């Protein structure tokens, strides 16, 4: 009987590291392509939304303002959740199926948390802010600028924060700073 099975039977908890799972090369490349496409798409979508939010807040043209927020709504409703979830899930799969691991390297852990925070805040904060701005322009005559109140400023702040988070993730992916975590320093058995 193995040490972990004996410890479990006796009520103790012995930890035995197992050799980490590795994705086959072909699968890893497909997941990597999906991850890069969705991550770059998310970064581009965020940049575009930031430009639209700034335009909505600073333009003197009611047509431009109304269009900017409506386009944000179309892009947000159709793309934000699917693209963010795809980037997150493929990132986790890559971490779990490659030597980097999910909790072995500090830079991977930081990317994980940054992405998870962004994924959670998208439906809870960003999309409601976009919908508030759309409601403001929908309730305003087409020839008048809408008062978006805090929604317009909030969208600019959200865009700046998101862009900073995604840029940080790109930098971490390229430079891979810091040491391994305590979990990553343990040697796998096998």
FENRA-V985758 format. One record per helix or strand of 3 or more residues. SS is the DSSP state (H for helix, E for strand). FROM is the first residue (numbers start at 1). TO is the last residue. Records with the same first field share a line. If there is no record, write none. Layout:
BEGIN
SS=FROM-TO  FROM-TO
END
This chain:
BEGIN
H=3-9  25-58  62-97  106-138  150-175  182-185
END
